[in-house]
Amino acid sequence: MPCDEFYVVGEGETLQSIMDKCGDPFIVENNPHIHDSDEVFPGLVIKVVPLNDG
């Protein structure tokens, strides 16, 4: 199931789990306010741009 354009990080989520869930391998590139994966915390809002398969 695709994610909305803006995604709120939940408890226990990581950038990798969000990338897998939302199908967006470029979350860091699309969110200049995230400088490394340790900066992800519950309540953080990130932009998600899922890849389209067709």
C-alpha distance matrix in Angstrom:
0.0 3.8 6.6 9.7 12.7 14.4 13.1 15.6 16.2 16.6 19.4 19.5 16.7 17.8 17.1 16.3 13.7 12.0 12.4 10.8 7.8 7.4 9.1 12.2 15.4 17.6 16.9 20.6 21.9 20.0 21.2 25.0 25.5 24.0 26.8 25.8 23.2 25.7 25.3 21.8 22.3 20.7 20.6 20.5 18.6 17.2 16.1 12.9 13.1 10.4 12.3 12.2 13.2 15.3
3.8 0.0 3.8 6.7 9.2 11.3 10.7 13.8 14.8 16.1 19.3 19.5 16.3 17.0 15.6 15.3 13.4 10.9 10.8 10.5 7.7 5.5 7.3 9.6 13.2 14.8 14.1 17.9 18.8 16.6 18.0 21.8 22.6 21.4 24.3 23.6 21.5 24.2 23.4 20.1 20.9 19.6 19.1 18.4 16.1 14.3 12.8 9.5 9.5 7.1 9.7 10.0 12.0 14.0
6.6 3.8 0.0 3.8 6.5 7.8 7.0 10.1 11.6 13.1 16.6 17.3 14.2 15.0 13.7 14.3 12.5 9.2 10.1 10.8 7.8 5.3 8.4 9.4 13.0 13.9 12.3 15.9 17.2 14.7 15.5 19.3 19.6 18.6 21.8 21.4 19.3 21.7 20.5 17.2 17.8 16.4 15.5 14.9 12.4 11.0 9.8 7.2 8.6 7.7 11.1 12.3 14.9 17.0
9.7 6.7 3.8 0.0 3.8 5.4 6.2 9.5 12.1 14.1 17.8 19.2 16.2 17.0 15.6 16.9 15.4 11.8 12.8 14.1 11.4 8.6 11.3 11.4 15.1 15.1 13.1 16.5 17.4 14.3 14.8 18.5 18.7 18.5 21.9 22.1 20.5 22.7 20.9 17.8 18.2 16.6 15.0 14.2 11.1 10.1 8.5 7.0 8.6 9.1 12.7 13.8 16.9 18.4
12.7 9.2 6.5 3.8 0.0 3.8 6.5 10.1 12.7 15.5 19.2 20.4 17.2 17.4 15.3 17.0 16.3 12.5 12.9 15.0 13.1 9.8 11.8 10.6 14.0 13.1 11.2 14.3 14.6 11.2 12.0 15.5 16.1 16.3 19.8 20.5 19.5 21.9 19.8 17.2 18.1 17.2 15.2 13.6 10.1 8.4 5.7 5.0 6.4 8.5 11.9 13.4 17.0 18.3
14.4 11.3 7.8 5.4 3.8 0.0 3.8 6.8 9.8 12.8 16.5 18.0 15.1 15.6 13.9 16.3 15.5 11.7 13.0 15.5 13.4 10.8 13.4 12.0 14.9 13.8 11.0 13.6 14.5 11.2 10.7 14.1 13.9 14.2 17.9 18.6 17.6 19.4 17.0 14.4 14.9 13.8 11.6 10.0 6.4 5.6 4.6 5.9 8.8 11.1 14.7 16.7 20.1 21.8
13.1 10.7 7.0 6.2 6.5 3.8 0.0 3.8 6.3 9.1 12.8 14.4 11.5 12.4 11.4 13.7 12.4 8.9 11.0 13.2 11.0 9.2 12.4 11.5 14.2 13.8 10.6 13.2 15.1 12.4 11.4 14.9 14.2 13.6 17.2 17.3 15.5 17.2 15.1 12.0 12.1 10.8 9.2 8.1 5.5 5.3 6.3 6.6 10.2 11.6 15.3 17.6 20.6 22.8
15.6 13.8 10.1 9.5 10.1 6.8 3.8 0.0 3.8 6.3 9.9 12.1 10.0 11.6 11.6 14.3 12.8 9.9 12.9 14.9 12.7 11.9 15.3 14.4 16.7 16.3 12.7 14.6 17.0 14.7 12.9 15.9 14.2 13.6 17.1 16.9 15.0 15.8 13.6 10.3 9.4 7.4 5.5 5.6 4.5 6.5 9.0 10.1 13.8 15.1 18.8 21.2 24.0 26.4
16.2 14.8 11.6 12.1 12.7 9.8 6.3 3.8 0.0 3.8 6.9 8.6 6.4 8.1 8.9 11.7 10.2 8.0 11.4 13.3 11.6 11.8 14.9 14.1 15.7 15.7 12.2 13.6 16.7 15.1 13.1 15.9 14.0 12.5 15.6 14.7 12.2 12.8 11.2 7.5 6.5 4.9 5.3 5.3 6.4 7.6 10.7 11.3 15.0 15.9 19.3 22.0 24.6 27.3
16.6 16.1 13.1 14.1 15.5 12.8 9.1 6.3 3.8 0.0 3.8 6.3 5.6 8.8 10.8 12.9 10.6 9.5 13.3 14.3 12.3 13.4 16.7 16.6 18.2 18.8 15.4 16.9 20.1 18.8 16.8 19.5 17.5 15.7 18.6 17.2 14.2 14.2 13.3 9.6 7.5 4.7 6.4 8.2 9.8 11.3 14.2 14.4 18.0 18.3 21.7 24.2 26.4 29.2
19.4 19.3 16.6 17.8 19.2 16.5 12.8 9.9 6.9 3.8 0.0 3.8 5.6 8.9 12.0 13.7 11.6 11.7 15.4 16.0 14.5 16.2 19.3 19.3 20.4 21.1 17.8 18.8 22.3 21.4 19.2 21.6 19.2 17.1 19.5 17.5 14.4 13.6 13.3 10.0 7.4 5.1 8.2 10.3 12.8 14.4 17.5 17.8 21.3 21.5 24.6 27.2 29.2 32.2
19.5 19.5 17.3 19.2 20.4 18.0 14.4 12.1 8.6 6.3 3.8 0.0 3.8 6.7 10.3 11.3 9.3 10.6 13.9 14.2 13.5 15.8 18.3 18.4 18.9 20.0 17.1 17.9 21.6 21.3 19.4 21.6 19.7 16.9 18.7 16.2 12.6 12.1 12.8 9.7 8.3 7.6 11.1 12.2 14.6 15.4 18.4 18.1 21.3 21.2 24.0 26.7 28.3 31.6
16.7 16.3 14.2 16.2 17.2 15.1 11.5 10.0 6.4 5.6 5.6 3.8 0.0 3.8 6.9 8.1 6.1 6.8 10.2 10.9 10.2 12.2 14.7 14.6 15.2 16.3 13.5 14.7 18.2 17.9 16.3 18.8 17.3 14.5 16.6 14.2 10.6 11.2 11.7 8.2 7.9 7.7 10.5 10.7 12.4 12.4 15.1 14.5 17.6 17.5 20.2 23.1 24.8 28.0
17.8 17.0 15.0 17.0 17.4 15.6 12.4 11.6 8.1 8.8 8.9 6.7 3.8 0.0 3.8 5.3 5.2 6.3 8.5 9.9 10.5 12.1 13.7 13.0 12.8 13.8 11.2 11.8 15.5 15.8 14.3 16.6 15.5 12.2 13.7 11.0 7.3 8.6 9.7 6.8 8.2 9.6 12.2 11.2 12.8 11.9 14.4 13.8 16.6 16.6 19.0 22.2 23.8 27.2
17.1 15.6 13.7 15.6 15.3 13.9 11.4 11.6 8.9 10.8 12.0 10.3 6.9 3.8 0.0 3.8 5.6 5.2 6.0 8.6 9.8 10.4 11.4 9.9 9.4 10.0 7.6 8.2 11.8 12.3 11.3 13.7 13.3 9.9 11.5 9.2 6.2 9.0 9.5 7.1 9.8 11.4 13.2 11.2 11.9 10.0 11.8 11.1 13.6 13.8 16.0 19.4 21.3 24.6
16.3 15.3 14.3 16.9 17.0 16.3 13.7 14.3 11.7 12.9 13.7 11.3 8.1 5.3 3.8 0.0 3.8 5.4 5.0 6.2 8.5 9.9 10.1 9.6 8.5 10.4 9.2 10.3 13.5 14.3 14.2 16.6 16.7 13.3 14.3 11.7 8.6 11.5 12.9 10.6 13.0 14.4 16.4 14.7 15.3 13.1 14.3 12.7 14.4 13.7 15.2 18.5 19.7 23.3
13.7 13.4 12.5 15.4 16.3 15.5 12.4 12.8 10.2 10.6 11.6 9.3 6.1 5.2 5.6 3.8 0.0 3.8 5.5 5.1 6.0 8.5 9.8 10.3 10.5 12.8 11.2 13.0 16.1 16.2 15.9 18.8 18.5 15.4 17.1 14.6 11.2 13.4 14.4 11.4 12.8 13.1 15.2 14.4 14.8 13.3 14.6 12.8 14.8 13.6 15.6 18.5 19.7 23.2
12.0 10.9 9.2 11.8 12.5 11.7 8.9 9.9 8.0 9.5 11.7 10.6 6.8 6.3 5.2 5.4 3.8 0.0 3.8 5.4 5.0 5.8 7.9 7.9 9.1 10.7 8.6 11.1 14.0 13.3 13.1 16.4 16.2 13.6 15.9 14.2 11.3 13.8 13.8 10.6 12.0 12.1 13.3 12.1 11.8 9.9 11.0 9.1 11.5 10.8 13.4 16.3 18.1 21.3
12.4 10.8 10.1 12.8 12.9 13.0 11.0 12.9 11.4 13.3 15.4 13.9 10.2 8.5 6.0 5.0 5.5 3.8 0.0 3.8 5.6 5.4 5.4 4.9 5.5 7.8 6.9 9.7 12.0 11.9 12.6 15.8 16.5 13.8 15.7 14.1 11.7 14.9 15.2 12.6 14.8 15.4 16.5 14.6 13.9 11.2 11.2 8.6 9.8 8.7 10.6 13.8 15.4 18.8
10.8 10.5 10.8 14.1 15.0 15.5 13.2 14.9 13.3 14.3 16.0 14.2 10.9 9.9 8.6 6.2 5.1 5.4 3.8 0.0 3.8 5.7 5.4 7.2 7.8 11.0 10.7 13.4 15.6 15.5 16.4 19.6 20.2 17.4 19.1 17.1 14.4 17.4 18.1 15.3 17.1 17.2 18.6 17.4 16.8 14.4 14.4 11.5 12.3 10.1 11.3 13.9 14.7 18.3
7.8 7.7 7.8 11.4 13.1 13.4 11.0 12.7 11.6 12.3 14.5 13.5 10.2 10.5 9.8 8.5 6.0 5.0 5.6 3.8 0.0 3.8 5.9 8.2 10.2 12.8 11.8 14.9 17.1 16.2 16.9 20.3 20.6 18.3 20.6 18.8 16.0 18.6 18.8 15.5 16.5 15.9 16.9 16.2 15.3 13.5 13.6 10.6 11.9 9.7 11.9 13.9 15.1 18.3
7.4 5.5 5.3 8.6 9.8 10.8 9.2 11.9 11.8 13.4 16.2 15.8 12.2 12.1 10.4 9.9 8.5 5.8 5.4 5.7 3.8 0.0 3.8 5.6 8.7 10.7 9.7 13.3 14.9 13.5 14.6 18.2 18.9 17.1 19.6 18.6 16.3 19.2 18.8 15.7 17.0 16.5 16.7 15.5 13.8 11.5 10.7 7.3 8.2 6.1 8.9 11.1 13.0 16.0
9.1 7.3 8.4 11.3 11.8 13.4 12.4 15.3 14.9 16.7 19.3 18.3 14.7 13.7 11.4 10.1 9.8 7.9 5.4 5.4 5.9 3.8 0.0 3.8 6.4 9.1 9.6 13.1 14.1 13.3 15.2 18.6 19.9 17.9 20.0 18.9 17.0 20.3 20.2 17.6 19.5 19.5 19.9 18.2 16.5 13.7 12.2 8.6 8.0 5.0 6.2 8.7 10.2 13.5
12.2 9.6 9.4 11.4 10.6 12.0 11.5 14.4 14.1 16.6 19.3 18.4 14.6 13.0 9.9 9.6 10.3 7.9 4.9 7.2 8.2 5.6 3.8 0.0 3.8 5.5 6.1 9.6 10.3 9.5 11.7 14.9 16.6 14.7 16.7 16.1 14.7 18.2 17.8 15.7 18.1 18.6 18.8 16.5 14.7 11.3 9.7 6.4 5.8 4.5 6.1 9.6 11.8 14.9
15.4 13.2 13.0 15.1 14.0 14.9 14.2 16.7 15.7 18.2 20.4 18.9 15.2 12.8 9.4 8.5 10.5 9.1 5.5 7.8 10.2 8.7 6.4 3.8 0.0 3.8 5.9 8.2 8.9 9.7 11.8 14.4 16.3 14.0 15.2 14.2 13.2 16.9 17.1 15.5 18.5 19.7 20.3 17.7 16.5 13.0 11.8 9.3 8.7 7.9 8.2 11.8 13.4 16.7
17.6 14.8 13.9 15.1 13.1 13.8 13.8 16.3 15.7 18.8 21.1 20.0 16.3 13.8 10.0 10.4 12.8 10.7 7.8 11.0 12.8 10.7 9.1 5.5 3.8 0.0 3.8 5.6 5.2 6.1 8.6 11.0 13.4 11.6 12.8 12.7 12.6 16.3 15.8 14.7 17.9 19.5 19.6 16.5 15.0 11.3 9.9 8.3 7.8 8.7 9.3 13.1 15.3 18.1
16.9 14.1 12.3 13.1 11.2 11.0 10.6 12.7 12.2 15.4 17.8 17.1 13.5 11.2 7.6 9.2 11.2 8.6 6.9 10.7 11.8 9.7 9.6 6.1 5.9 3.8 0.0 3.8 5.5 5.1 6.1 9.1 10.7 8.8 10.8 10.8 10.3 13.7 12.8 11.4 14.4 15.8 15.8 12.7 11.3 7.7 7.1 6.3 7.6 9.3 11.2 14.9 17.5 20.3
20.6 17.9 15.9 16.5 14.3 13.6 13.2 14.6 13.6 16.9 18.8 17.9 14.7 11.8 8.2 10.3 13.0 11.1 9.7 13.4 14.9 13.3 13.1 9.6 8.2 5.6 3.8 0.0 3.8 5.5 5.2 6.8 8.5 6.1 7.3 7.7 8.4 11.7 10.8 10.5 14.1 16.3 16.5 13.1 12.4 9.1 9.3 9.7 11.0 12.9 14.5 18.2 20.7 23.4
21.9 18.8 17.2 17.4 14.6 14.5 15.1 17.0 16.7 20.1 22.3 21.6 18.2 15.5 11.8 13.5 16.1 14.0 12.0 15.6 17.1 14.9 14.1 10.3 8.9 5.2 5.5 3.8 0.0 3.8 5.6 6.4 9.5 8.5 9.3 10.6 12.0 15.2 14.1 14.1 17.5 19.6 19.4 15.8 14.5 11.0 10.0 10.4 10.5 12.8 13.8 17.3 19.9 22.3
20.0 16.6 14.7 14.3 11.2 11.2 12.4 14.7 15.1 18.8 21.4 21.3 17.9 15.8 12.3 14.3 16.2 13.3 11.9 15.5 16.2 13.5 13.3 9.5 9.7 6.1 5.1 5.5 3.8 0.0 3.8 6.3 9.0 9.0 11.0 12.7 13.5 16.5 14.7 14.1 17.0 18.5 17.6 14.1 12.0 8.4 6.6 7.5 7.9 11.0 12.7 16.0 19.1 21.2
21.2 18.0 15.5 14.8 12.0 10.7 11.4 12.9 13.1 16.8 19.2 19.4 16.3 14.3 11.3 14.2 15.9 13.1 12.6 16.4 16.9 14.6 15.2 11.7 11.8 8.6 6.1 5.2 5.6 3.8 0.0 3.8 5.4 5.7 8.5 10.5 11.5 13.9 11.5 11.2 14.0 15.7 14.8 11.1 9.5 6.5 6.4 8.7 10.5 13.5 15.8 19.1 22.2 24.4
25.0 21.8 19.3 18.5 15.5 14.1 14.9 15.9 15.9 19.5 21.6 21.6 18.8 16.6 13.7 16.6 18.8 16.4 15.8 19.6 20.3 18.2 18.6 14.9 14.4 11.0 9.1 6.8 6.4 6.3 3.8 0.0 3.8 5.4 6.8 9.9 12.1 14.0 11.6 12.5 15.4 17.7 16.8 13.0 12.1 9.7 10.0 12.4 13.9 17.0 18.8 22.2 25.3 27.4
25.5 22.6 19.6 18.7 16.1 13.9 14.2 14.2 14.0 17.5 19.2 19.7 17.3 15.5 13.3 16.7 18.5 16.2 16.5 20.2 20.6 18.9 19.9 16.6 16.3 13.4 10.7 8.5 9.5 9.0 5.4 3.8 0.0 3.8 6.2 9.2 11.1 12.1 9.0 10.2 12.6 15.0 14.0 10.3 10.1 8.9 10.5 13.4 15.7 18.7 21.1 24.5 27.6 29.9
24.0 21.4 18.6 18.5 16.3 14.2 13.6 13.6 12.5 15.7 17.1 16.9 14.5 12.2 9.9 13.3 15.4 13.6 13.8 17.4 18.3 17.1 17.9 14.7 14.0 11.6 8.8 6.1 8.5 9.0 5.7 5.4 3.8 0.0 3.8 5.7 7.3 8.8 6.3 7.5 10.6 13.5 13.5 9.8 10.4 8.7 10.7 12.8 15.2 17.7 19.9 23.5 26.2 28.9
26.8 24.3 21.8 21.9 19.8 17.9 17.2 17.1 15.6 18.6 19.5 18.7 16.6 13.7 11.5 14.3 17.1 15.9 15.7 19.1 20.6 19.6 20.0 16.7 15.2 12.8 10.8 7.3 9.3 11.0 8.5 6.8 6.2 3.8 0.0 3.8 7.1 8.4 7.0 9.5 12.8 16.2 16.7 13.2 14.1 12.4 14.1 15.9 17.9 20.1 21.8 25.5 28.0 30.8
25.8 23.6 21.4 22.1 20.5 18.6 17.3 16.9 14.7 17.2 17.5 16.2 14.2 11.0 9.2 11.7 14.6 14.2 14.1 17.1 18.8 18.6 18.9 16.1 14.2 12.7 10.8 7.7 10.6 12.7 10.5 9.9 9.2 5.7 3.8 0.0 3.8 5.5 5.8 8.0 11.6 15.1 16.4 13.4 14.8 13.2 15.2 16.3 18.4 19.9 21.6 25.4 27.5 30.6
23.2 21.5 19.3 20.5 19.5 17.6 15.5 15.0 12.2 14.2 14.4 12.6 10.6 7.3 6.2 8.6 11.2 11.3 11.7 14.4 16.0 16.3 17.0 14.7 13.2 12.6 10.3 8.4 12.0 13.5 11.5 12.1 11.1 7.3 7.1 3.8 0.0 3.8 5.4 5.9 9.4 12.7 14.6 12.1 13.8 12.4 14.7 15.3 17.7 18.7 20.6 24.3 26.3 29.5
25.7 24.2 21.7 22.7 21.9 19.4 17.2 15.8 12.8 14.2 13.6 12.1 11.2 8.6 9.0 11.5 13.4 13.8 14.9 17.4 18.6 19.2 20.3 18.2 16.9 16.3 13.7 11.7 15.2 16.5 13.9 14.0 12.1 8.8 8.4 5.5 3.8 0.0 3.8 5.5 8.1 11.8 14.1 12.1 14.7 14.1 17.1 18.1 20.9 22.0 24.2 27.8 29.8 33.1
25.3 23.4 20.5 20.9 19.8 17.0 15.1 13.6 11.2 13.3 13.3 12.8 11.7 9.7 9.5 12.9 14.4 13.8 15.2 18.1 18.8 18.8 20.2 17.8 17.1 15.8 12.8 10.8 14.1 14.7 11.5 11.6 9.0 6.3 7.0 5.8 5.4 3.8 0.0 3.8 6.4 10.2 11.6 9.1 11.7 11.6 14.7 16.4 19.5 21.2 23.7 27.3 29.7 32.7
21.8 20.1 17.2 17.8 17.2 14.4 12.0 10.3 7.5 9.6 10.0 9.7 8.2 6.8 7.1 10.6 11.4 10.6 12.6 15.3 15.5 15.7 17.6 15.7 15.5 14.7 11.4 10.5 14.1 14.1 11.2 12.5 10.2 7.5 9.5 8.0 5.9 5.5 3.8 0.0 3.8 7.1 8.9 6.7 9.4 9.4 12.8 14.1 17.4 18.8 21.6 25.0 27.4 30.4
22.3 20.9 17.8 18.2 18.1 14.9 12.1 9.4 6.5 7.5 7.4 8.3 7.9 8.2 9.8 13.0 12.8 12.0 14.8 17.1 16.5 17.0 19.5 18.1 18.5 17.9 14.4 14.1 17.5 17.0 14.0 15.4 12.6 10.6 12.8 11.6 9.4 8.1 6.4 3.8 0.0 3.8 6.3 5.8 9.3 10.7 14.4 15.8 19.5 20.8 23.8 27.0 29.5 32.4
20.7 19.6 16.4 16.6 17.2 13.8 10.8 7.4 4.9 4.7 5.1 7.6 7.7 9.6 11.4 14.4 13.1 12.1 15.4 17.2 15.9 16.5 19.5 18.6 19.7 19.5 15.8 16.3 19.6 18.5 15.7 17.7 15.0 13.5 16.2 15.1 12.7 11.8 10.2 7.1 3.8 0.0 3.8 5.6 8.8 11.0 14.6 15.8 19.6 20.7 24.0 26.9 29.3 32.2
20.6 19.1 15.5 15.0 15.2 11.6 9.2 5.5 5.3 6.4 8.2 11.1 10.5 12.2 13.2 16.4 15.2 13.3 16.5 18.6 16.9 16.7 19.9 18.8 20.3 19.6 15.8 16.5 19.4 17.6 14.8 16.8 14.0 13.5 16.7 16.4 14.6 14.1 11.6 8.9 6.3 3.8 0.0 3.8 6.3 9.5 12.9 14.8 18.6 20.2 23.7 26.4 29.2 31.7
20.5 18.4 14.9 14.2 13.6 10.0 8.1 5.6 5.3 8.2 10.3 12.2 10.7 11.2 11.2 14.7 14.4 12.1 14.6 17.4 16.2 15.5 18.2 16.5 17.7 16.5 12.7 13.1 15.8 14.1 11.1 13.0 10.3 9.8 13.2 13.4 12.1 12.1 9.1 6.7 5.8 5.6 3.8 0.0 3.8 6.4 10.2 12.4 16.2 18.2 21.6 24.5 27.4 29.9
18.6 16.1 12.4 11.1 10.1 6.4 5.5 4.5 6.4 9.8 12.8 14.6 12.4 12.8 11.9 15.3 14.8 11.8 13.9 16.8 15.3 13.8 16.5 14.7 16.5 15.0 11.3 12.4 14.5 12.0 9.5 12.1 10.1 10.4 14.1 14.8 13.8 14.7 11.7 9.4 9.3 8.8 6.3 3.8 0.0 3.8 7.0 9.6 13.3 15.6 19.1 21.8 25.0 27.2
17.2 14.3 11.0 10.1 8.4 5.6 5.3 6.5 7.6 11.3 14.4 15.4 12.4 11.9 10.0 13.1 13.3 9.9 11.2 14.4 13.5 11.5 13.7 11.3 13.0 11.3 7.7 9.1 11.0 8.4 6.5 9.7 8.9 8.7 12.4 13.2 12.4 14.1 11.6 9.4 10.7 11.0 9.5 6.4 3.8 0.0 3.8 6.4 10.0 12.5 15.8 18.7 21.9 24.2
16.1 12.8 9.8 8.5 5.7 4.6 6.3 9.0 10.7 14.2 17.5 18.4 15.1 14.4 11.8 14.3 14.6 11.0 11.2 14.4 13.6 10.7 12.2 9.7 11.8 9.9 7.1 9.3 10.0 6.6 6.4 10.0 10.5 10.7 14.1 15.2 14.7 17.1 14.7 12.8 14.4 14.6 12.9 10.2 7.0 3.8 0.0 3.8 6.7 9.8 13.0 15.8 19.2 21.2
12.9 9.5 7.2 7.0 5.0 5.9 6.6 10.1 11.3 14.4 17.8 18.1 14.5 13.8 11.1 12.7 12.8 9.1 8.6 11.5 10.6 7.3 8.6 6.4 9.3 8.3 6.3 9.7 10.4 7.5 8.7 12.4 13.4 12.8 15.9 16.3 15.3 18.1 16.4 14.1 15.8 15.8 14.8 12.4 9.6 6.4 3.8 0.0 3.8 6.2 9.6 12.3 15.6 17.8
13.1 9.5 8.6 8.6 6.4 8.8 10.2 13.8 15.0 18.0 21.3 21.3 17.6 16.6 13.6 14.4 14.8 11.5 9.8 12.3 11.9 8.2 8.0 5.8 8.7 7.8 7.6 11.0 10.5 7.9 10.5 13.9 15.7 15.2 17.9 18.4 17.7 20.9 19.5 17.4 19.5 19.6 18.6 16.2 13.3 10.0 6.7 3.8 0.0 3.8 6.5 9.1 12.6 14.5
10.4 7.1 7.7 9.1 8.5 11.1 11.6 15.1 15.9 18.3 21.5 21.2 17.5 16.6 13.8 13.7 13.6 10.8 8.7 10.1 9.7 6.1 5.0 4.5 7.9 8.7 9.3 12.9 12.8 11.0 13.5 17.0 18.7 17.7 20.1 19.9 18.7 22.0 21.2 18.8 20.8 20.7 20.2 18.2 15.6 12.5 9.8 6.2 3.8 0.0 3.8 6.4 9.5 11.9
12.3 9.7 11.1 12.7 11.9 14.7 15.3 18.8 19.3 21.7 24.6 24.0 20.2 19.0 16.0 15.2 15.6 13.4 10.6 11.3 11.9 8.9 6.2 6.1 8.2 9.3 11.2 14.5 13.8 12.7 15.8 18.8 21.1 19.9 21.8 21.6 20.6 24.2 23.7 21.6 23.8 24.0 23.7 21.6 19.1 15.8 13.0 9.6 6.5 3.8 0.0 3.8 6.5 9.1
12.2 10.0 12.3 13.8 13.4 16.7 17.6 21.2 22.0 24.2 27.2 26.7 23.1 22.2 19.4 18.5 18.5 16.3 13.8 13.9 13.9 11.1 8.7 9.6 11.8 13.1 14.9 18.2 17.3 16.0 19.1 22.2 24.5 23.5 25.5 25.4 24.3 27.8 27.3 25.0 27.0 26.9 26.4 24.5 21.8 18.7 15.8 12.3 9.1 6.4 3.8 0.0 3.8 5.5
13.2 12.0 14.9 16.9 17.0 20.1 20.6 24.0 24.6 26.4 29.2 28.3 24.8 23.8 21.3 19.7 19.7 18.1 15.4 14.7 15.1 13.0 10.2 11.8 13.4 15.3 17.5 20.7 19.9 19.1 22.2 25.3 27.6 26.2 28.0 27.5 26.3 29.8 29.7 27.4 29.5 29.3 29.2 27.4 25.0 21.9 19.2 15.6 12.6 9.5 6.5 3.8 0.0 3.7
15.3 14.0 17.0 18.4 18.3 21.8 22.8 26.4 27.3 29.2 32.2 31.6 28.0 27.2 24.6 23.3 23.2 21.3 18.8 18.3 18.3 16.0 13.5 14.9 16.7 18.1 20.3 23.4 22.3 21.2 24.4 27.4 29.9 28.9 30.8 30.6 29.5 33.1 32.7 30.4 32.4 32.2 31.7 29.9 27.2 24.2 21.2 17.8 14.5 11.9 9.1 5.5 3.7 0.0
